[in-house]
Amino acid sequence: MPAYLELFKLTKAYPSGAGSVAVVKSFSLDIARGEFVCLIGHSGCGKSTVLSMVAGLTPPTHGGVVLDDREVDRPGADRGVVFQAPCLLPWLTALENVLLGVRKVHAGKSAAEQRRIGERALALVGLGDALSKRPRELSQGMQQRVGIARALALAPKVLLLDEPFGMLDALTRMELQDILLELLDRDRKTALMVTHDVDEALFLADRIVMMTNGPDAGVRAVVPVPFERPRIRADVLEHPRYYELREQLLTLLEEEEHKRALERAPARMEAPQTVSP
């Protein structure tokens, strides 16, 4: 399938005492329209840096991003971003937080139509009865739902998710994973998600991209996920290949961790032994 979202030799380098250090180097990935791809890897390997470059929040040092045949060089409404923390304005209601972006993206629509867009987005994530509540009145999981609604209300071409469920308890995380899958499956929305959770990646993704450790992080392996959609958690867990794929991913992570441990270990040189006369 042709690439809908193309990441071409993305490199992000920062100045250092020795010149520069590349956090990510020559990272390339093609994502098809309607595909859900997860990036996994150890902390600090550059997963969020890749996502930030795709979002247009961080300019690449080299390489580029193309979405639907147009080069990405700045933030835009064609990419909806959901962060680990929902970052809601505390003095605004849930609906008002969603409408902040709606009013910019749908500026040509009437105020009533803009409100309907915001209300519909919140209803889709199960917050149709919480429009007038402020963040302090919402649980952490509900606040993250507002963050997802805010991104979806922009009708983006691609959804970018940076560990959106990392701060939630296990039950809330599973609930929001189910909601996210339902929303994306309905519209076949393209999504790129960063996660550290192998089980989450296996449940959500069509492909999982394992990154090498940084600096100079790149693609270590791409693992296709064969589970049919729509997905039911119990069916995924009972699939004959689930634990095989899980073991494969955990092994890759362990190998990268072993490499990192070796790189960080101080060089040990045997001191010459002195023989007493």
N, C-alpha and C positions, 0 to 999 in steps of 0.2 A: 504493500500500500504506500502511496506517496506521503511524504512527511507533511504534516500540518503545522507542527512545531519543530523547528530544527535548531539544535545547539551545535555550532560549528567551531571546533577547536578553541573553546572558551578557555582563556587564561586570565587569572587575576593575580597580580604581583604587587607587593608592597615594599617600600624602601627599607633597607636594613644597613647595618654597618658595613657589610661586605658588598653592597650594591643593591640587590633586591631579592626577595624571596617570593616564589610563586606558591600561593595556597592551592590553587587549582591550575593545572597545565594541560592544554590541548584536550579538553573535555568535549567529546562529540557524542550526540545522541539525536536520533530521529524519532518523533512521536506521531503516530497516526491520529487522524481526527476521531474523536470518541474514545480514545485509549486512556487508560488509567495506569500511570507509571509511578512506582515508588523508588526513591533513592534511599539506600541504607548504607551504613558505615559507622565507624567509631567516631566518638565526639572529636571535633576539631579537624575532621578529614575534608571539610569544605562543602558539605551538603547544602547548608544554608547559604553559602556564598554563591553556589550555582543557582539556587532559587532566586536569590536577590538580583543576580544578573539578568535572569529571565524576566523578572518583574520590572526591570529598568531602574531599580533603586541603586544598584552598584554598577558603574560602567566597567566593562571588561578591559583589561590591558591589551589583549589580542583576541581575535575571533569575533563571533557575532551570534545573534539570535534572530531567527526569521519565524514569524507567525503568520500563517495564511498568506504567504508570499510577500509580506511586508517586514522590513527590518525593524527590530526593536532597538530604540536608542534612548528611551525615557519611559517613565511610568505612563500607563494608559488604562482606560476603562475596558479595553479588550482583554485585560488580565485581572481577574479578581483574586485578591490575596487574603488568606486567613492565617494569622499568626498564632503562636502558642498562647499568648495572652490576648484577649479580645480587644484591649485598648479602647474601651468605650469612654465617651465623655460623661463624667458622673452626674453632671447637672442636666443632662438630656434624658428623655424617656427612651425606651427601646425603639419606638417608631421614629423618634427624632434622630437617633443615632443612624438608623438605616437611611433616612431621608437626606442626610448630609451628602451622600454620594449620588443618590437618585436625582436630586435637584440639579447637580452639575451635568450628569450624563443625559438626563431626560429634560433638559432645560426648555425644550420646545413644547412640552406637554403642560397641560393645565395643572394647577395645584391639586385639584381633586384627583386627576389621573395619577399624579406623582404619589399621592397618598395611597391610592389603590395598589400601586406597584409595591410600596413599602409594606402595606398590610398583607398582601399576598405572600411576599417573601417571608414574613414572620409566621404566617399561618403554615407555610410549607415546612418550617422547622418546629412546628408544634407550639408556637407562642402567640397564637391568635387572640388569646385572652390576657396577654401581658403587654399590650401595646403602650399603655400609659405608665408602666413601672420603670423606675430608674435602676441603674446597675446595682445599687446597694440593696435593693429589694429582690434581686435575682440571685439564684445560686450560681456557682462557678460554671456549671454545665449549661445553665440557661444563658449566661452571659456569652458563652462560646457559641451558642445557637444564634444569638444576635449577630455575632461576628460572621457566621456563615451566611445568614440572611442578608447582611449588608453586602457581602461579596456577590451573592447570587442575584440581588436586585439590580445590579449593573448589567445583567445579561452578558457576561464576559464570554469570549471565545474559549478561554482556558482558565481553569481554577488552579491556583498555586497555594499549596498548604504546607506550612512550616511547623511540623509536629503539633498539629492543632489540638490533639487530645492528650498531650504529654503531661499536663498538670491536673488531669482529672482522675478520679477514682475508677477502679476497674469496671464497675457496673455502668457508670455514666459514660465511660469511654466506649463500651460496647453498644450502648444505646445510640450514641451519636454516630458511631461507625455505620450502624444500620440505617440511620436517617440519611447520612451522606450518600451511601450506596443507592438508596431509593431515589434520591434527588438526581444523582448523576445518571443512573440507568434510564430514568424517564426521558431525559433530554439528550442522552448519549454525550454528555459534556466531556471535553478533554480535560485531564487533570494530571498535574505533577505534584507529588507529595514527598516531603522529607519525613522520615520516621526512623526511630532506633529500635522499633518493635517488630521482630520478624513475623510474629503471628498476625499482627495488624497488616503488615505488607501482604502476606499470603491471602488474607481475607479480602482485601480491597483491590489489589492490583491485577492488571493484565500481564505486566512485566515488572520484574524487580531488578534494579541496577545497583550492583554492589560496587562501592567506591574503594579505591586504595587509600592508604593513610597519606596525609599531607606531611611535609610540603610536596608540591608537584603531584597532587592527587589527580587521579583519572579513573577510568572505568576498569574495574578488575574483572567483572563478569556480568552478563545479562541473563537472567533466569526467567523464562516464560512460565506463566501460571495457567494451568489448563482447566481450571474450574469454570463451569458454565455460569452464565448470568440469566436471570437474576439469581443472586447467591443467598442461600440460607445457611446460617452458621453451622447448624448441626450436620448438614450435608457436606460442607467443606471439611469439617473435622473427621468425617467418616470416609472421605475420599481416599482411595488406595494410595494416592501419590502424596497426600498431605505431609505425612511424617518423613517421607523420603526427601521432599523439597525443603522441609524445615531443617533436617539434618544437614543437607547440602549448604544452606545459607549459614547455619551456625558454624559449620566447619570453615567456610570462607572467612567469617568474622574472627574465628580463633586463629587462623593462619595469619591474618593481618595483625592481630594483637601480638602474636609471637614475633613477627617482623619488627613491630614497634618496640617491643621489649629488647630485642637484640640491638636495635639502633640506639636505644637510650643507655644501654649498658656501657659503663666506662671500659675503655681498653685496659685489659689486664696483661701486664708484661711481667714475666717472672724475673725477680731480682736475682742477680748472680749470687750463688752460694759461696760463702767464704769458709774454707777449711782451716781450722785452727792447727797450728803446728804442734 
